[in-house]
């Protein structure tokens, strides 16, 4: 009963609240930035939509993960960047506007990309029996309801009452962080036996995915001749995924799918925080 309440009500509600908080940070200028700064946004989104899921496929294969964990890792890799990536980018003195733009666009695109990669992964790892027959339409609708609509509502609220929203942003950011922590803790607590049983097998894969995402995305950004601040934003966007979305989608299908995201959500701030600290010194020195 408690597990059902968590997966069917509390998780989607918490995710919707987090995405609403993201929407409160956005304006239409964030989407127009795609036209004014196409190279940085394009490279960042290419990393998010293609490189990150490909890394998840490769890491799952390399570590020989069981089918459920492998699909869960790809689900995580296909999830968009999270609002915490925006916070760490700001602390690292990275290009926060670029980070917010990537989060916004990838969150809207998630209604298509997440179900697509979920289906591809279930076929590749022969996990159809585990996740059942994927009703693509229902998954798209579920992701749309807890991402696109709350983001749009947040943007409308900011447009309607800009001064109040701007004044409340510090409190909203803390609330979003608290909700994220509660979601991850709740997912671990609700399925603690499954998480503990698979922790040894998935921890190495999760760490490998996290470190590969940070390093490869940063390297690709520098090869494309983006500056350190832009490269910082792109790397953190890939290193700090919206694990809440992966948990919410995975929990509606099979418990095993949530394990990689729950473990990832527990460790990604360590590597992300260390990277942000390193880049803070570098970005400040370059100013």
N, C-alpha and C positions, 0 to 999 in steps of 0.2 A: 504493500500500500504506500509506504513512504517513498520507495523507489519510483513507483508510478507517478506520484505527486510531483517528485523532483523532475522527472524527465518530460512529463506532459504539460506541466503548468509552470513550475518555478524556473526551470532552465530557459524556456522560450521567453518568459516575462523578463528575466534578468538580462538576456541578450537584447531584447527589444529596448530595454532601458539604456543599456550601454550604447546601442546604435542611435537612440534618441540624443544622448549626450554628444555623440559624434556630430549629428546633424546641427546641434546648437553651435558647433565650432565653424560651420561652413557658410559660405555665401556663394552666389553664382560666379563670383570672380575666381573661385577655386576651380571651377570647371572650365572657365575661359582660359585658364592658365595652360590648358592642353594646347591651345592654339598659339599663345604667346611664347611658351617655352616647350616646344614639342619634343626636343631631343631628350631632355632629362625625364619628362613624364613618360615618353615612349619607351626609353630604356628601362625605367623602373617598372612599368606595367608588363613589358616583355619578360622581365625577371620573375614577376609575380605570377603571370598567367602561364608561362611556358617552362622557365628554368626551375622554379620551385617545385612544381609537380613532378618534373622529370627527375630532379634530385631525390624526391621521395620514392619514386619507382625504383631508382637505382640503389638507394640505401636499403630499401626493403628486400630487394633481390640479393644484395651483397651480404646482408646479415641473415638471410634465410628465414625471415619471419614467417610464422604461421599465417594462413590466409586472412584471418580476421584482423590481426595486428598489421599486416601489410596493407590491407585496404584502409584501415584507420590511419596509417601513416600517410598514405596518399591523400586521404580526406583532409588531414591536417595541412599537408603541403599545398593543397589546392585552395585552402582558406585564405581570405584576404588579410592584409595587414591590420593590426588592431590599433585602437586609440592609444595604447601604451607605447606603441612605436613613435607616435607623434610626441608624446611626453619626453621619451628618452632622446629623440632627435633634438628637441628644444634644449634639453639639459646639456647635450653634446655640442651645442652651438652649430648644429647642422642646418640644412635648408628646411625649416619647419613647414613653409608653405608648400614645398614640393611633397613632403611627407603627407600632409593633410590631403593634398590633391590625389595622391596615389591611393590613400586609404579610402577616400570617397568614391573614386571611380571603380576600384577593385571590389568594394563592398556592394556597389550596385551590380557589377558584372557577376558577382558570386551567385546570383539567382540562376545563371546559366552555367558558369564554369564549375561550380561545386558539384551539381548533379552529373554533369558530363564526365568529370574525372572519377567520380564515385562509380559510375557505370563501367567506365573503361577499366578501373582497378578491379572491380568485382569479376569481370571477364578474364582479365590477364592472370589473376591469382586464383582463378577457379573457385570463387567464393559465392556463386549465385545461391547455393544451398544455404549458406550462412545468413545472407542478408535477405533472402527471399526474392521474389520477383520485384524488381525496382519499378515502382510507379513513378516514372520521370515527372509527370505532371504534378503529382502531389508533393514531390520533393522540391520542385521549382517553386510551387506555391508556398511551401513552408519557409523556404529561404527568403522568398520575396516578402512574406509577411513580417519576418523578424529582422530584416535588414533594410530593404528599400523604403517601406512605408514609414518606419520610425525615423530614418534619416531625413526623409522628406518632411515629416512632421516637425522635426527639430529645426530644419531650415526655415520652415514657415513661422515657427515661434520666434526665431531670431529676427526674421524680417518684420514681424508684427510688433515685437517689443524689444528692439535692439539694445537699449540701455539696460533694461532689467536683466536680459540674458548675459550681456557682457559682465555686469556686476556680479552675477551668480556663478560665472564660469569656474573660479577656483574651487568653490564648494561642489559643483557638478563634477569636476575632474576627480576630486577625492572620492565622491560617491561612485563614479564609474570604476575606479580602482578597487574600492571595497566590494562592489558587486562581482567584479572579475575574480577576486580572491575567494569570495563565498561560493561562486559557481564551481571553481576548480576544487575547492575543499569539499563541497557537497558531492561532486561527482566521485571523488576519491572515497569519501565516507560511504556513499551509497553502494559502491561496487568495490569495497576495500579488498575483499577476498580475490576478486579477479585481478585488480591492480597489483596486489602483492605477489600473486602467483606468476604474473607475467613481467614483473618489474625487471628482473635480471636479464630477460631476453630483449626487452624493448628499450631499456635505458641507454645502452650503447648506441643503438640505432637513432634514438632521439637526439643524443648529443652529437652524433656524426652529422645528422641532417641540419641541426642548428649551426654548427661550426662551418659546415660546407656552404650553407646559405649565406652566412655573414661574409665569409672570405671570398667566395666566387662572385657574389653580387658586387662587392666592393671592387674586386679586380676588373670585372667587366665594365664597371662605371669609369674606372681610371683609364682603361684601354680606349674607351669612347671619348676620352679627354674631358670628362666632367670634372669640376673642381672638388676639393675635399668635402665641402659642405653638402653638395649634392650626393656625392658617393656615400657619405655618412647616412643621409636620409634613406637612400635606396637599400643599403646594407641592413639597417635597422628594420626597415619595412619587411624584409624577407626573414630577418631573425626573430621578430616579434609578431607571430601570427595571431589571428583572432581564434584562439583555442576554444573560446566559448561557443563560437559557431560550430566548430568541428564536434564538440561535445554534444551540443543540442541536436545536430543532425544525426550523429552516430547513435545516440541513445535511443532514437526513434526506430532504429533498425536492429542493432545487436550490441550487446554490452561490450564485446571485445573492441568494437570500433572506437570506443571512447578512451581506451587506455593510453594510446600514444599521445592524444591531445592533453589528457589529464597529467601525464608525466611531463610532457613538454611545457605545459603551463606552470609547472612547479620549478623548472630549471632554467627557462629561457631568460629570466631576468638577471640571473647570475652572469651569464656570458654577455647578454645585451648590456647590462650595467657596466661591466668591465670594458667592453668595446666603447661605450659612450664616454666613459672616463678618459680612455686613451685618446679618443678623437676630440674631446673637449680641449685638451692641452694643445693638440695639433691645430685645431681650428682657431683657437684664441691666438696662437702664435702667428697664424697666417693673416690675422686681421690687421 
